Amino acid sequence: MKEVRIGLIGAGWMGTFFASGFYNVRKAYGTEVVPIFEAVADPVKAAAEKAKDTFGFKKAYTDWRDVVNDPAVDLVVITTPNYTHTEIAIAAAAAGKHIVCEKPLSICVEDSRRIAEATKKAGVLSLVDFIYRRCPVQAHAKQLIDSGALGEIVTFRAEFDASYCADPAKPMTWRQYSRYAGTGALGDLTSHLVSLSDMLVGGTLGKITAVCAVWDTAYPQRPEKPGGKLVDVDTDDQIYILLKYENGRIGQMSSSRISAEKPCTLTYEVQGSKGVLQYDVQRLNELRYAKTGDPKNAGFTTIDANTAHGEYAHFSQLNGLGISYADVMGIQAHAILKAVADGTPVDIDIAYGYEVERVCGAMEKSAREGRWVRVDEIV
């Protein structure tokens, strides 16, 4: 049995999701590698203490530096607001800690590059939270695409709609300020779509090489606080992007944080010459597949996630029951724990996170300048 000692920085709702993922690893995977809940930090003392009591952390701090500098901690998990990631991640790398970081990696490409350089110099392992890649049906989707079952891939289309800012009367949070968030829907939501594109069609269409984006802040002012004065919002509420891929094909992405009645709707479609795949995260355990060329049996069939797909079997021994988002967090947690225990990198590390930020940086530049932007313009 190998132990990896966890230090969680940020005990809010996302930090709780991460902690739950690590908590479920031993139940799902046994004792091959075991997370030890060593320390948690949050500037709100009550939040840190609650996480300590809930998950069994040994220590609770209000200063993140206490976690980074704790000699007992092996792996630092960063789930704080975007603007804090750079300082924390660079300090963690300098302290020789392995790192899990929420996406986006930082508020700008330059800072993301600094984080990537720091982790490379320190030789630490890392993972960025592109969680939707870990859904077991995505592993099956990738196998179908790579096997040629869809024929020649024609296009990739994806959207991520959310409603957490759909109410224009909702007060400002750090996500509405570019100095804290970087961008809005682009960094928070579209980055997931870029990562899924890389996973699913990167082996067929290749990398995204150029983008043309338009964005909009539909609600340019919000109350500073409940009942307070109106202040300016300077991050995007929604963004639409055309894509060019390495092999010459085109694609499309869009994201919105103001989609009423769509609290979390990530969907994609992969079109091929012999078939089509569709996915909607609201039906986490389903993949829709249509095979072309057979008019008598035209239409989509539903493939249910099962024990033959990815790491589903670790969380459910029975087909048909499905697994949850929290279980997918457990799959991701196990990936970094095993990497640390074995000394081997994961596929979505900080170096990869920086590459996603370059694509998103090209989208931001395109939206600001009103032109096609090549990804290689962003360094």
SVG drawing of the C-alpha trace seen along z (x, -y; Angstrom):
<svg xmlns="http://www.w3.org/2000/svg" viewBox="-37 -53 51 59">
<polyline fill="none" stroke="black" stroke-width="0.4" points="0.0,0.0 1.3,-3.5 0.0,-6.6 -0.3,-10.1 -0.8,-12.9 -3.3,-15.5 -3.3,-19.3 -6.5,-21.0 -6.4,-24.7 -10.0,-26.1 -12.8,-24.5 -15.7,-25.9 -18.2,-23.9 -15.5,-22.9 -13.1,-22.0 -15.7,-19.7 -16.2,-18.0 -12.5,-17.3 -12.3,-16.1 -15.2,-13.7 -13.4,-12.3 -10.3,-11.5 -12.5,-10.2 -14.1,-7.7 -10.8,-6.3 -10.2,-3.7 -13.7,-2.4 -13.5,-2.2 -9.9,-1.1 -8.9,0.6 -5.6,0.0 -3.2,0.0 -2.8,-3.8 -4.5,-5.5 -5.1,-9.3 -4.3,-10.6 -6.2,-13.8 -3.3,-15.8 -4.3,-19.5 -6.9,-21.9 -6.8,-25.7 -9.4,-28.3 -9.4,-32.1 -12.9,-31.4 -11.9,-29.5 -15.4,-27.9 -15.1,-26.5 -11.7,-25.0 -12.9,-23.5 -16.0,-22.0 -13.8,-20.3 -11.5,-19.1 -14.4,-17.5 -16.2,-16.2 -13.2,-14.5 -10.9,-13.9 -8.1,-16.3 -5.6,-16.3 -5.0,-20.1 -7.0,-23.2 -5.4,-26.5 -6.6,-29.9 -3.4,-30.6 -2.6,-28.5 1.1,-28.9 0.7,-26.6 -0.4,-23.8 2.3,-24.4 5.0,-24.5 3.7,-21.6 6.4,-18.9 3.7,-16.2 1.9,-17.2 2.8,-15.4 0.0,-16.7 -1.5,-20.2 -5.0,-20.5 -5.8,-24.1 -9.5,-24.9 -9.4,-28.7 -10.5,-31.5 -8.6,-31.9 -6.4,-34.9 -4.8,-33.0 -3.7,-29.9 -0.4,-31.3 1.1,-32.3 0.0,-29.1 1.0,-26.7 4.5,-28.2 5.0,-28.1 3.8,-24.5 6.2,-23.5 9.1,-25.3 8.3,-23.4 8.4,-20.1 4.7,-19.4 2.8,-17.6 -0.2,-19.7 -3.8,-19.4 -5.2,-22.7 -8.7,-23.8 -9.1,-25.2 -8.5,-27.7 -4.9,-27.4 -4.6,-31.2 -6.1,-34.5 -3.8,-34.9 -1.6,-32.8 1.6,-34.5 0.9,-33.3 -0.1,-29.8 3.3,-29.6 5.0,-30.6 3.2,-27.8 4.1,-25.3 7.8,-26.4 7.8,-26.2 6.4,-22.7 8.7,-21.5 11.8,-23.0 10.7,-21.4 10.0,-18.0 6.7,-17.6 3.7,-15.8 0.4,-17.6 -3.2,-17.4 -5.6,-20.1 -9.3,-19.6 -10.7,-18.8 -13.1,-16.4 -15.5,-15.6 -12.8,-13.7 -13.0,-11.2 -16.6,-10.1 -16.4,-6.4 -18.5,-6.9 -15.9,-9.3 -13.4,-6.5 -15.8,-4.5 -16.5,-7.5 -12.8,-7.9 -12.4,-4.1 -15.3,-4.4 -13.7,-7.4 -10.2,-6.0 -11.4,-2.6 -12.9,-4.2 -16.5,-3.3 -17.5,-6.9 -15.5,-6.9 -13.7,-10.1 -14.4,-12.7 -16.0,-15.8 -16.5,-18.1 -16.7,-18.5 -19.4,-20.8 -19.7,-21.5 -21.5,-23.8 -21.5,-24.4 -24.4,-26.3 -24.9,-27.2 -27.3,-29.4 -25.3,-30.6 -25.4,-34.2 -28.8,-34.0 -30.5,-36.3 -29.3,-39.9 -30.2,-40.9 -27.7,-38.5 -24.9,-40.4 -21.3,-40.5 -18.9,-37.7 -15.2,-37.4 -16.2,-35.8 -17.5,-39.1 -14.2,-40.9 -11.4,-40.3 -8.7,-41.0 -9.9,-38.0 -11.3,-35.7 -9.4,-36.6 -12.4,-35.8 -15.9,-34.6 -17.7,-31.9 -14.6,-31.4 -12.2,-30.4 -14.7,-28.8 -16.6,-26.7 -15.1,-26.7 -11.8,-25.4 -13.6,-22.1 -14.7,-21.9 -11.2,-22.5 -10.0,-19.6 -12.7,-17.3 -11.9,-18.2 -8.3,-17.2 -9.3,-13.9 -11.9,-12.8 -10.8,-14.1 -7.2,-15.1 -6.1,-11.9 -8.2,-12.4 -8.7,-16.1 -5.6,-17.1 -5.1,-20.2 -7.1,-23.3 -4.9,-25.7 -7.0,-28.8 -10.1,-30.4 -12.6,-33.1 -14.6,-34.2 -17.3,-36.7 -18.3,-37.3 -20.9,-39.4 -21.6,-40.7 -25.4,-40.6 -25.7,-42.0 -23.0,-44.7 -23.8,-45.9 -24.8,-44.0 -25.4,-45.0 -22.1,-45.2 -23.8,-43.4 -27.5,-42.6 -29.3,-45.9 -26.1,-47.7 -25.1,-50.1 -24.6,-48.9 -21.0,-48.2 -19.5,-47.2 -19.0,-43.6 -15.9,-43.2 -15.9,-39.4 -17.9,-37.7 -21.3,-36.2 -21.3,-34.2 -19.0,-33.3 -19.3,-31.7 -16.2,-30.3 -15.5,-28.9 -12.5,-26.4 -10.0,-25.3 -8.3,-22.0 -4.8,-20.7 -6.1,-18.6 -8.2,-21.4 -11.6,-20.5 -13.7,-23.1 -15.7,-23.0 -17.7,-25.0 -17.9,-25.8 -20.1,-28.0 -20.4,-28.7 -22.8,-30.7 -23.2,-31.4 -26.5,-33.1 -28.6,-30.3 -31.8,-30.3 -33.0,-26.9 -29.8,-25.2 -27.9,-24.9 -25.1,-22.6 -25.5,-21.5 -22.4,-20.3 -23.1,-18.7 -21.0,-17.7 -21.5,-16.1 -18.9,-14.3 -19.9,-14.0 -18.3,-11.3 -18.8,-9.9 -20.1,-6.6 -21.7,-7.7 -22.4,-10.3 -21.8,-10.5 -23.7,-12.8 -23.3,-13.4 -25.1,-15.5 -23.6,-15.6 -27.1,-15.8 -27.3,-12.2 -23.9,-11.4 -24.1,-7.7 -25.3,-7.8 -23.8,-8.1 -26.0,-8.5 -24.7,-6.8 -26.1,-6.7 -24.7,-4.6 -25.2,-6.0 -25.9,-4.0 -28.7,-1.8 -32.0,-3.6 -34.1,-0.8 -32.5,-1.3 -31.8,-5.1 -31.7,-7.1 -29.8,-7.2 -29.4,-4.4 -28.4,-4.9 -25.2,-3.3 -25.5,-3.0 -22.3,-3.3 -21.3,0.1 -18.5,2.1 -16.8,2.4 -16.3,-1.4 -13.3,-3.2 -13.3,-2.8 -17.0,-2.5 -16.6,0.9 -14.8,-0.5 -17.9,-2.4 -20.7,-0.1 -20.5,3.7 -23.9,3.7 -24.7,2.3 -27.6,0.0 -27.2,-1.7 -24.8,-4.4 -22.4,-6.4 -22.4,-10.0 -20.4,-13.2 -18.8,-12.6 -17.7,-9.1 -16.1,-10.8 -14.2,-13.0 -13.0,-9.8 -11.7,-8.5 -9.8,-11.7 -8.5,-11.6 -7.2,-8.1 -5.4,-9.1 -3.2,-11.7 -2.8,-9.5 -1.5,-6.6 0.7,-8.9 2.3,-10.2 2.7,-6.7 4.2,-5.4 6.1,-8.5 4.4,-8.6 2.7,-11.7 -1.0,-12.0 -2.3,-13.0 -3.9,-16.3 -1.1,-17.8 -0.2,-21.5 1.9,-21.4 -1.2,-20.3 -3.3,-22.9 -1.0,-25.6 -1.7,-24.4 -5.4,-24.7 -4.8,-28.2 -3.0,-29.0 -6.1,-28.0 -8.4,-30.0 -6.0,-32.9 -6.4,-32.8 -10.1,-32.8 -9.9,-35.9 -7.6,-37.7 -10.0,-36.9 -13.0,-38.2 -11.1,-41.4 -9.7,-42.1 -12.5,-40.8 -10.4,-38.5 -9.2,-34.9 -6.3,-34.2 -3.8,-31.4 -3.0,-29.5 0.7,-29.7 0.4,-33.5 -0.1,-32.8 3.0,-31.9"/>
</svg>
